[in-house]
Amino acid sequence: MRTKLCTTAAGLAAGALLLATGCSGADTDSSGSALDASKLKLVDTTAKASGPVGTVNWLLDQEPGLLDLDREGDTSGRTVMANVCERLFQVQPDLTTEPLLAKSADHPNDTTLVLNLRDDVTFHDGTKMTADDVVWSLKRHAEPDMQEADEYEDVDRITKTGTYQVTVTFKKPSALFEQALAGDAGIILERKAVESQGDDFGTPGRTDACSGPFTLKSWDSGSAVTIERFADYWNADRKALPQRVVFRWAEGSAMVNSVSTGAADGAYLTATGPAAALAKKDGVGVHYGPSTTAWSLIPNGDGALKDARLRQALSLAMDRTGIAKSGFSGLAEPWATPVGPGAWGYEKAAFEKAQKQLESSTAYTVSPSDDDIAKAKKLVEEAGAPSTPIVVSSNGTQNQTVIASAVRSAAQRIGLKVTVKTVPASRYDEFFADPASRDGFDLIPADWYISKADPAGFYDNGMSASPNNWLGYENKEYDALVTKALGTIADAERADLVIQAQRKFAEDQVWIPLVQVPSVLVLAKKYTGAPASMVSLYYPWAADLGTKG
């Protein structure tokens, strides 16, 4: 799946948590000043562990919906199953990709990928992995109603071409497919184990069909999910340090209370408020890592912001510094693009340079100056102010409440009218599945991440045929650049194409970018080894977790 929304209904609990812990607006550190994301030390992983551990208690935002990631790929389920299931390739803590179940890959031409498989992999029931399991798994991912179906849009055929070889042929060159195989589109399942469970696969009380360092021990619905170290794991050099990991889920202030009292040993956070609160607690370490996540305002439909000049004007008037401090406890950084720096998995210097150029040359400001406001007013005058107010959604969380207020403030300064309409979390989630649910809204705040360390995996959202192009943006030159980038295998050439498309996206403010946020790991100080980057959704992070020396 190329792009993913981070926000879930659990975000509402996270917003309530800020109030429950005595926080309002920006959280502060012990000196009373707001935290500054630009000054945080970002690390790919924590220090290597020196010893094993018995039971680790881990917190999720919410209970998984299913543990069959083909049918439901929520953040909680991914965080658990990243330790149980394995992929043909594996994303590393530094967000690069290495072979795993596929020992190598060949490209005899631009439309053919030959996967050479390992011959020593066994599933948890002792059955050996074969090319037949790989072909079946990839075809299952490609089924139209599965979560990863969009990753297979360019695939023509998947065939077994040897005892331990599978060949994928494409309708056209596909530069990002190998990276997709390091995500959920590359999970390899044992066909027999899945088919024997039918529709019950992935539900409480069922077994897994995977080959990873942990096996799914139990799922007590409404209470806990437990995974255990798999004693016969095929990769003897990468056996897990914990004997077991017990996952529970927090509600309200339980997230802070459980970690600070030692009832829970750690969590990967999707809300910034708890991170700021836990950073002050004894016995708890807070670690920050690279992420692709960024918050933006997504314009919708043929409404008040159809004219690019109005979007540019609003962007020029946005106080991104204020949003970062008040909406994200200071753990966000004003950002000129809708994808975070964790996406710079190649040609990093080129993307970093392009980012800085956008900060100084497009309709972007960190904190608007009088000149910025004057420019914005002129754009509004040229375009003409809408006859009706711009309608902005909010789901009531701290992040979105602050963002919506910032939009209203910015609009008032440049002669635009704004109405903020608060919707329940369940209605907000519908915006991303049902276009009709967005009727009547002009701007929708959203946090978005991509599953690949390549910005090309984001910018297809602006193509004219993309279902995520809610604005109905049409630019043939932009479409051509992104299409060519997605089919360009050479990294330097692809980066140049993406940067050109990125500039057009920014100039037209197809989305209005606001801030980027790091990945946040909170961990009891007696433990170390877990990655801090957002790799926890795809990499067996718990296997590395152990005691300090």
N, C-alpha and C positions, 0 to 999 in steps of 0.2 A: 504494500500500500504506500503510495508515494508521499502523501501528506496526511497529517493526522491532527485532530484537535485535541489539546491537552485537557481542557476543562471538562469536568463531569459534575454530576449532582453533588459529589463529595465536596466540590468547591464551596458550596453553601455552608457546609459544616466548618470548613476552614475559615470562612469569613466570620462565622460566629465565634470561632476560637480566639480571634483577635480581641473581641470584646470580653470573652470569658476570662482572659488572662490579663485584663486591665490595660489593653493597648487600644489606642484610638489614633487614627492617622498614622504617622510614621513611627515605627518602633525605633528605639535608640539603644546604643551600647551603654556601658557603664559610665561613660563620661558625659552622657546626656546628648551626644550629637548623633545625627542620623548616620547609619552605615552607608558606605560608598562602594557600590558594586565595581566601579572602575579601579578601585584600589585593593580589591580582594585578590588573594593569591589563589589562582586556579591550578589545580593539580589533576592529572589524569587518574591517579590512584593514590591510596594511602600507602604508608610504608609496609613492606612485605612482612607477613606474620611469621613468627618463629615456632609456633606450636599449635596443636589441634585443640579443639574445644568440644564439649559435650553437646548441650542444647543451646541454641541461639533463639531468642524470642524477637520476632520482627513485626513491625507495624506496616499495614497497608492503609490507603485512604478509605477503601471500602472492600467489601467481600467481592471476589470475582463473580462474574455472571456465569461463565463457563470456563473450563480449562481445555477446551478445544479451540485453539486460536484461529482456526479456519472459520469457525462459525461466529465467534465473538472475541475480538482482540482488544479488550480493555487493558488499561495500564496495570491494574492489580493482577490480572491473569498473566500478563507478560512478565511481570516482576517475579512471579512464582515459577512459571514454566521455563524461563530462561535458564534455570538450573537443572531442568529435567530433560528437556528436548534439545537436540542439536541440529545444526544447519550444515549445508554443504560448505559454506564459508563462515568465518567467524569475525565479527567486529571486535577489535581490541580496545582496551581502555583509552588509548590515544585516538580512537575512532578510525583507525586504519583497518584494512581487511586482510585476513590471511586464510589460506585453505584449511578446512577441517575434515569433514567427511569426504569431500573431494580432495584428493592429494595434489591435483594440478588441473589446469584448464588450458586448452589449446584453441586458437582461433585460426583455422585453416583459411577462412575468408571472413568478410565483414558481416555475413549473415549466418555464420555457423559457430556454435560453441560446443566443444567436446569436453565432457567432464570425465576425468579419470578418477575412479573411486578407490578409496582404501579397501583392502581385502581383509582387515582385521577387526572390523566394527561389529559389535553384538548389541542387540536390543536387551532390555531388562529381563525378558523371559528366557534369554540365552540363545535366541534365534539369530543367525548371522544376517547382517544387512546385505542385500543383493541389489543389482541394477534394477530388478523388477520392483523392489520397494521404492526406489528412487523415482522411476518412471511413474508409478502409481501415485506417489506423494505429490509430485509436481503437477500431474494432471488434476489431482483433487484441488490443489491450490487454485488452479486455473478455472475451475467451475464458476459460472457466472454469479452464483449467489454466495460465493466465499469471499472472505475479507481481502484476500490478496489477488483477486481476479484481475485488477487493473494492471498489475505487474506483468501479466501475460498477454496483454493486448497485442503486442507485436510478435508473439510466438506463433509459428506456423505448425511445427511438429516437435514432439518429444519422443525419441525412440531409443530402445536398447540396441547398442551397437557392439557390445562385447560383454563378457561375464561381469566385468567391473568397469563398464563404460556406458555412458549415456550421452546422446547427441541432441542438442537443441538447435533447431533451424528457425530463422526469423523471416518475417515478411519484409523487413527492412532493418538496417543496422540499429542495434540497441545498446547504447554505451553504458547504461546503468543496470543492466540485468544481473551481472555478477554481484553488484552491491545488493540487489534485491535478494539474491540467494544467501546473503549473510543476515537477512531479516527473516520475517515469518514466512516469506515466499519460498525460503529454502529449507524449512523444517522437514526432516525425513522421519516418517512414521512407519511402523510395521503394519503392513496392510492387513494381515490376518488378525492382529489384535484389535484394530479399529473396526473391521467389518464384523467381528464376533460380538461387539458391543452395540452395534447399530446406532440408533439415535441417542442412546444413553452414554455414548462416549463423551467424556469431558464433564460429566455430571457427578455430584457427590456420590461416594461409595464405589466409583469405578477406578480401574487401574489406568496407568499411562501406556503409551505405545512407543516409547522413546529410548534413547541410548546414552543420555547424559550422566554426569557424575552423581546426581541424586535421582531417587525414584519417588514417585508419589505414594506416600504411605497411607494417608487418609484425608478425607475432607468431611468434617462434621458441619453440615450446613448451618449457618448462623453463628458458628462458634470459632472454628479454626481450620486451617489447612496445614498438614505436616508433610515435609519431605525428609527422606533419610539418605545418608551416604550409601551409594551402591557399592557393595564390597567387591563385585566382580566387574567393575568399570573397565572397559577395554583399554583406556588410555592410562596405564599405570603411573605415568609421570605426572598426571594431573588429577590425582584423586583428591576428593574434597577434604578440607580440614575439619569442619563441623560434623558431628555424628548425625545431628538432625537440626532442622530449622522449623520452628512453629510460627505460622503467620496468623496474626489476628488483625482486626481493623478497628480504628479509633473513631470516636464520635466526639465532636466539640472539644473541650479542654483535655480530653483523655490523651490526645497526641502528646502534648507537653508534659502532662502529669506522669504518664506511663514511662516516658524516656527519662525524665528528670529524677524519678524515684527508683529507677532500675528495674521496674516491672517489664520494660521492653529494652532490648539492647540496641535498637537502631531502626532507621527508616530512611527511605528516599522520599524527599518532600516535594509536593507539587504546589504548596503554598509557602509564601515567604515569611509570614508572620511567626509561625512556630520556630523557624530558623533563628530569627532575631531573638526570640525569647530564650531558646535553648542555648544560644551562644554565651549566655551569662551564667549558666548552671554548672556547678562543680560536677566533675565526673563525666561530663558529656563533651565530645568534640564535634564541631561543625566543620564540614569540609565542602569546598566549592569546586566544581569541575566544569569543563567546556560543555556547551549545550547548543542545539540548533533552535531552541525555543525563542520566539519573539512575539510580543503583543502588537496588534495592529487594529485599526478601524477598517472594517470591510464595508465599502459602499454597496448598496443593494438597488437593483432594478433601474427603472427609468424615472426615478423620483427626483428629489430636490438637488441631488449632487451629480446628476448626469453630466453636467458641464465640468470639464477638467479644471477650469479656472477656479471654480468654487472649492474643489477638493484641494487645489494648491493653496488657496487663500486660508482655508481652515488649518492645513498643515503648518503654514507659516506662523499661525497664531497659537499653536499648541505649546503649552508649558510642559515639556517632557521631563525636565528636572523635578518639577513639582509632582508629577505623576509617579516618578521613581521613588521619591521620598515618602509621599503620603499613601500611595497605593500598594507599595511593595517593600515597605520597611527599609528602604534604601538599597535593597538587594536587587536592583534593576538598573540598567544603564541606558540613557537615551540612545536611540539607534535609528539609522537612516534607511535601513532595509528591513523587509519583513521576515528575515531568516537570520538566526544567530551565528556567531563565528565558529561554532562547533561543526558547521557545514563545510568549512574550508579544509577538506581532507586532502587536497592537492593544490598546487600553485597558490599556497597561502599568501605569499608576498603580493601576488597580483590582486587577489581578492581584498586584501587589507588596504592596498593602495586605492583600489576602486571605491571602497567604503569611505575612505577619508575624502576622496574627491566628491562623492555625493553629499557629504556633510557640509561642504562649502559651496556647492554649485546648484543645488536643487531647492525645491520648496520645502526646506527643512530648517528647523532651528531647535536648539536645546532649550533655551529660554528666550522668548521673543523680545526683540528690542523695539524701540519706537520706529526704526526704519522698517523692520519686518512687518509691523502692524500697518504702516503706511502702504507698503507693497501689497499686503493682503486686502486692504480696503480698495485699492485701485483695481485689483482683480475682480472683486465683488461688483464694483461699479461697471466694469467692462462687461461682465457676464449678466448682470442684473440679479438682484436678490430674489430668491424664490418667493412666491406669493403666500406659501404656507410654511409653517415651521419645519425644520429638519427634525425628524423623529429618530432618537437614539435609544437603543435598547440597553437594559441592564438586568442582570439576574440577581442583583442585591448583594453580591459578594463585595468585600472590601475593594478588591482590584477594580471591579467594574463600576462600583459606585463612584470611586475617585475619577476614573476615566470619563464617565458620563458628565460629571460635574466640570471637569476640565474642558470638555467639548462645549458645554454651555457657556462657560466663561470666555473661551476663545471666540465663540460665535458672537457673543454680545459686543466684544471689542471691535469687531469688524463689520457690524451692521447686519448680522444674520440672527434669525430666531431659531431656538432649539426647544424641543419638548423631549423630556426623558420619560420613557415608558418602562417600568419595571415589570418583568415577567417571572413566573416561577422557573426554577432550574430545569424542570422537565420540559417546559415550553421552549426554553432557550436551547436545550439539546436538539429539539426538533428542527431548529433553523438549519442544521447541517445535514439533514436527511430529507426534508420536505420543503421544496421551494415555496409552496403556498403558505407555509407558516411564517414566512418572512414578509408577507404582504403588509404594507403599512409602515414598514421600517426603512429608514434611509441609511443608517450606520449601525453596525453591529460590532462591538469589541470582541476580539477573540485572541486566544493564545494558540499558536500553531507551531508544530515542529515537524521536521522531516526525518525519515528513518535512515537516510543515507548521508554520508559526509560529502555532499555535492549539491551546490545551490541549484544546479539544473533540475534537481528533483522537486524544487519549489516552483520555479518560474513557469512550468506548464499550467499552473493555476490561472495565469493571465491569458492563455490562448483562447481564441474565440469559441472553440467547441468545448472548453472545460466546464464540467458541472460546478466547479468552484469559482467560476468567473461570474459572480452574482451581478456585477455591474453591467454585463453585456458589452464589455470592452472589445473593440475590434480594431486591430492594427495588423495589416498583412505583413509588414516588415518585421514586426515583433514575432508573429507566428512563425515566419520563416527562420528567424534566428534561433528560436527555441527548438523548433523541429530539427534543424541542422545540428544543434548542440546535443540533443538527445541521441543522435545517430553518429556522433563523432567520438571515436575511440581514443585518439591522441589527447592527452590531458591538457597540454598547453593550448592547443587549438580550441578545445571545448571550453576552457576557461575564458578565452577571448570572446567567444560567441556568447557565453552566459553573461559576461560583464557588459557587453553591448545591449543585450536584452534587459538586464538589470537597470541600466540607465534609462531606457525607454519606459520601463515600469515605474521608475521613480519620478521621471519628468511628468508623467501623466497621473501620478498618484493613484494608480489602479487600486492599491490598498494604501492606507495612510499609516506608515510605521510609527511606533511609539517607543518601545523599550525592548531590550533583550534581557533575559534572566539566565543565570547559571544553573547548572544542576546542583542540588543540595543533598548531601549525605550527613545525617546525624548518627553518631556512633558512640557507644559507651567507651570511655577512654582505655578500658582494659583490653579492647579489641582493635585490630588493624587489618590491613590487607585488602579490603573491599575497594573497588574503583569508585572514584568520585564523579566521573563523567556520566553522561546520560546513557552509557552503554548497558546499564542494568536491565534494560528491556530485552536485550538480545544476547548477552554474555553471561556465563555462569558465575556471577559475582560472589555468591555465597560460598563457592568452593574455595575462594582465596581468603576467606574470613577466619582469623584465628587470634591467638594471644600474642601479646608483645613479648619481646625478649627480656 
